[in-house]
Amino acid sequence: MTNFLRPQKQSFFHPITKWWAFSLADTFKRLDATENGLTREEAHERQKKYGFNVLPTQRKNGPLIILKRQFNSPVIIVLLVAGVISFVMADFVDAGVIFLGVTVNLLVGFWQENKAEKALMALQKVTVTFAKALRNGREELMRSEELVSGDIIFVSPGDKIPADARLVKTEALKINEAVLTGESEERKKNLKILSPETILAERDNMIFKGTIVLSGSALAVVVETAAETEVGRIALLLKNVVEEPTPLQKKLGQLARFLTKLILIIVFIIFVIGLVFGRDFREIFTTSVALSVAAIPEGLAVVVTVILALGMQRILKHQALVRNLLGAEILGSTEVICVDKTGTITEGKMQVVKIITENNHFDWHENKELAMTEAEEQAFLLRIGVLCNDAKILVDADGTIQIVGEATEQALLLAGENFGLDKKELEKLYPRIDTIPFDSNYKFMMTLHRFSAEENIIYLKGALEKVLFFSNYIYSHHIKHHLELNAYRRGKIMEAYEKLSREGLRVLAVGYKKVNKEITGIARSVDPSAANVYQPMAEIYTNFIFVGLIGIKDPLRSHVKETIQLAEKAGIKTVIITGDNRYTAETIGKEAGLEISDGHILEGDELENMTETDLKAKVKDIKIYSRTTPEQKLKIVKAWQDNNAVVAMTGDGINDAPALKQANIGIALGGATDVAKEASDLILLNNNFATIIEAVNQGRIIFANIKKTVLYFLSDVFTEITLVILSLIFKWPLPVLASQIIWVNLIDDTLPALALTQDNEDGALDKNSMANREILDKENKILIMVISFLTALIMLFIFWIFYQNKAENLALARSVAFVFLGLDSLLYVFCVRNLKKPVWQTDFQKNKFLLAGVAIGIGLQMLAIYHSFFQEIFNTVSLNWWQWLVIIFANIIVIGVVEAVKWVFYKK
């Protein structure tokens, strides 16, 4: 929606009005609105002019789009061309078999990707959100999409903000903006006019669409809706992201281009040979088509699709959903993982980790089982934290426990629960009488409680400087009278505070004071329109007793450190990108096992001033980015891609979506926003960062299996090509027909190749597994050429033995050659399973599917020889036992040759 006045400065892809820098009077003037809201007629006119308050959406991957995507495979295109040529030449059997292979491939790919898309839709919650707004001077409940600029809205705890709005009135309002800014710390809102240059994370007089109200309430005027909101601008970023082809797409494209060029060269060679030796033109052309068919591994596309589909299934078993078939393989190519800190590296929720009192330093992780009798000071401190606290523990009808409130107070409540301090029971013993709620202006909270028949008690928590200012004594349970808070003790407290701060902790101080029972109020209202509504009465904010410090943090997820070490072992660099400040990010990075120095951290302001060229040169040295914006995350990913790196990006917030989309592999957490999930390729269903490395492992297994499959198929293909070319040179009939070649390629090759996809042993997570990411490397090319030539020579020798240049022997000779070629394909698969081990050292029991596939292949080959229907299609005749012995003996010789060649090339 376009608002009424916009300056020229660009943000994202269109201008933005700096509403946070205007006075309320100026804001209402620019919006042509008042505090009384809009009339229904005014709202209707604005809806007609600017549209509804809905985000721009990406086109869904419907069945037709998914089906169309299956035709992106270059191998499929080559197969279709070969099928059309066969059909034009009236070779309907050949054409039918080719088209059958294409159809199977399309159906397998479509089924798997459509299944993943449906799983994503099931993950997304389809909800209708409502907003409370003033219309005609009365409060109305309406759909959020009906809001327009100028509407006055009310927000309260638990609400999801329906649009970007400028605050008009606020009552201790606290907002969780993590999904937008990436910061886990809640924001305390106020009405102060801010500098025009204030960054998004610090615009405290604004509330933003998609963020959550933790506590307090507010009245606000809507200033931006739909695509003009901060969330909307991020959604627009997604539309401007161009997806790069995956490494596998590039490599399969190279392979398809190689095969296409090969076909053209072969056709040219055939014509030359045919003309030189005086062959009939039609015979030359028919032979060329046969060779074209031979040069295309019809079953390869099917097997690659199945490998990817099985990889998706394996990854899903580890609680990760791959949305895109090709995304399963690209995981194995990952070189850089850009990790969003909040919710990915950390748990996304605050926890008490350290408590410091006069006599004890309590580390939650080291002393979690410490009895209360041994930690009286800690227990008393937490009692204050639980009672001077507005968070609540709610229990649903089904027994589900839910904590409601801002993150810091939730952490205090949970810590108290772990110490056996039940808030409801404590409030019965010490009922609350009055409250000064926390506010960022005065940085403390006070609560007054009934303590005994003669006394009340005031509990205090907040910033250290405030609590120290109010305090004259320090609490110690070892002595009857409290110690004076002298300069020495204040110095020690400051030292402890600074130590906790350097550890990246948020630090709270707590204290208390007993007062006469006649004191029943601790706060007085001063100016309802001011930011600091409450002030403590002067007579009660002295002589407090300082109790201690509480260190709170958003803790590291379990196993993250080990996972990052595994990533490093696998040759993958981990980069942390966050909206948090430098020190918090650095602390988490060090806890996660990253070696950090000054040159390894870059802040958003520095990044903003860097050119693309500068960032490209420096990006490899940076391990942590702090205070980043969505555009900057996108910039970081692009910088890595400009260095030819395959980049994975993890995240769960709205602000992560553009970078997720740009990255080669976008990884969203299971609890991510729908915008993030739609932009991702992989969704972690269990929110376990370690799952990423397992997915990488599976991706490398996928690639290894594809590589073996290509080697397997092309060895047969080149054997067939060599066979045909040599037969032409020797002026012999073709030893095998085009239909027989297609049968071998689709049946005898495909069945064991499909079983080969079950191999699960080549995904070693070490840097060596990344050393060679070529589908067809130099060694494999030489191996293919040598084996193909030697196998073709042996096969021609067998063919000549049975043919003897006699026309009446041709059908028998071709049948023997056909069976030899099929059996050679079925047995050769055992040789390519592991190029570094001889076939006799292979564990045949490890892949029972392979044994079954080979057995079925032999059965089908016999069917093609002995069944009358297939004899007519393939022009075959039955073979006797001694002819089979010759074929088997010849295949044993071929296996020996293959193993000898393997030993020469791979003995290292």
HELIX and SHEET records of a PDB file:
HELIX    1   1 TRP A   19  ALA A   21  5                                   3    
HELIX    2   2 LEU A   24  LEU A   31  1                                   8    
HELIX    3   3 ARG A   40  TYR A   50  1                                  11    
HELIX    4   4 PRO A   63  ARG A   69  1                                   7    
HELIX    5   5 GLN A   70  ASN A   72  5                                   3    
HELIX    6   6 PRO A   74  VAL A   88  1                                  15    
HELIX    7   7 PHE A   92  LEU A  123  1                                  32    
HELIX    8   8 SER A  144  GLU A  146  5                                   3    
HELIX    9   9 ALA A  178  THR A  181  1                                   4    
HELIX   10  10 LEU A  200  GLU A  202  5                                   3    
HELIX   11  11 ALA A  226  GLU A  228  5                                   3    
HELIX   12  12 GLU A  230  LYS A  239  1                                  10    
HELIX   13  13 PRO A  247  VAL A  276  1                                  30    
HELIX   14  14 PHE A  281  ALA A  295  1                                  15    
HELIX   15  15 GLU A  298  LYS A  317  1                                  20    
HELIX   16  16 GLY A  327  ILE A  330  1                                   4    
HELIX   17  17 LEU A  331  SER A  333  5                                   3    
HELIX   18  18 LYS A  341  ILE A  345  3                                   5    
HELIX   19  19 MET A  372  GLU A  374  5                                   3    
HELIX   20  20 GLU A  376  LEU A  387  1                                  12    
HELIX   21  21 ALA A  407  ASN A  418  1                                  12    
HELIX   22  22 LYS A  423  LEU A  429  1                                   7    
HELIX   23  23 LEU A  464  PHE A  470  1                                   7    
HELIX   24  24 ALA A  487  ARG A  502  1                                  16    
HELIX   25  25 ALA A  538  ILE A  540  5                                   3    
HELIX   26  26 VAL A  560  LYS A  569  1                                  10    
HELIX   27  27 ARG A  582  GLU A  591  1                                  10    
HELIX   28  28 ASP A  598  HIS A  600  5                                   3    
HELIX   29  29 GLY A  604  GLU A  608  1                                   5    
HELIX   30  30 GLU A  612  LYS A  618  1                                   7    
HELIX   31  31 VAL A  619  ASP A  621  5                                   3    
HELIX   32  32 PRO A  630  ASP A  642  1                                  13    
HELIX   33  33 ILE A  654  ASP A  656  5                                   3    
HELIX   34  34 ALA A  657  GLN A  662  1                                   6    
HELIX   35  35 ASP A  674  ALA A  679  1                                   6    
HELIX   36  36 ALA A  690  ILE A  729  1                                  40    
HELIX   37  37 ALA A  738  TRP A  743  1                                   6    
HELIX   38  38 VAL A  744  ASP A  748  3                                   5    
HELIX   39  39 THR A  750  LEU A  756  1                                   7    
HELIX   40  40 LYS A  767  MET A  770  5                                   4    
HELIX   41  41 LYS A  778  TYR A  803  1                                  26    
HELIX   42  42 ALA A  807  ASN A  809  5                                   3    
HELIX   43  43 LEU A  810  VAL A  832  1                                  23    
HELIX   44  44 VAL A  839  GLN A  841  5                                   3    
HELIX   45  45 PHE A  844  LYS A  846  5                                   3    
HELIX   46  46 LYS A  848  TYR A  866  1                                  19    
HELIX   47  47 SER A  868  PHE A  874  1                                   7    
HELIX   48  48 TRP A  881  TYR A  906  1                                  26    
SHEET    1   A 2 GLN A  10  SER A  11  0                                        
SHEET    2   A 2 HIS A  14  PRO A  15 -1                                        
SHEET    1   B 6 ARG A 138  ARG A 143  0                                        
SHEET    2   B 6 PHE A 130  ARG A 135 -1                                        
SHEET    3   B 6 ILE A 152  VAL A 155 -1                                        
SHEET    4   B 6 ILE A 212  GLU A 224 -1                                        
SHEET    5   B 6 ASP A 164  ASN A 176 -1                                        
SHEET    6   B 6 ARG A 187  LYS A 188 -1                                        
SHEET    1   C 6 ARG A 138  ARG A 143  0                                        
SHEET    2   C 6 PHE A 130  ARG A 135 -1                                        
SHEET    3   C 6 ILE A 152  VAL A 155 -1                                        
SHEET    4   C 6 ILE A 212  GLU A 224 -1                                        
SHEET    5   C 6 ASP A 164  ASN A 176 -1                                        
SHEET    6   C 6 MET A 206  ILE A 207 -1                                        
SHEET    1   D 8 ALA A 320  VAL A 322  0                                        
SHEET    2   D 8 LEU A 682  LEU A 684 -1                                        
SHEET    3   D 8 ILE A 665  LEU A 669  1                                        
SHEET    4   D 8 VAL A 647  GLY A 651  1                                        
SHEET    5   D 8 VAL A 336  ASP A 340  1                                        
SHEET    6   D 8 LYS A 573  ILE A 577  1                                        
SHEET    7   D 8 ILE A 624  SER A 626  1                                        
SHEET    8   D 8 ILE A 601  GLU A 603  1                                        
SHEET    1   E 5 HIS A 361  ASP A 363  0                                        
SHEET    2   E 5 GLN A 351  THR A 357 -1                                        
SHEET    3   E 5 PHE A 544  LYS A 553 -1                                        
SHEET    4   E 5 SER A 471  ILE A 474  1                                        
SHEET    5   E 5 LEU A 483  GLU A 484 -1                                        
SHEET    1   F 7 HIS A 361  ASP A 363  0                                        
SHEET    2   F 7 GLN A 351  THR A 357 -1                                        
SHEET    3   F 7 PHE A 544  LYS A 553 -1                                        
SHEET    4   F 7 ARG A 506  ASN A 516 -1                                        
SHEET    5   F 7 GLU A 455  GLY A 462 -1                                        
SHEET    6   F 7 PHE A 444  ARG A 450 -1                                        
SHEET    7   F 7 ARG A 432  ILE A 436 -1                                        
SHEET    1   G 2 LYS A 392  VAL A 395  0                                        
SHEET    2   G 2 ILE A 401  VAL A 404 -1                                        
SHEET    1   H 2 ALA A 523  SER A 525  0                                        
SHEET    2   H 2 TYR A 534  PRO A 536 -1                                        
END                                                                             
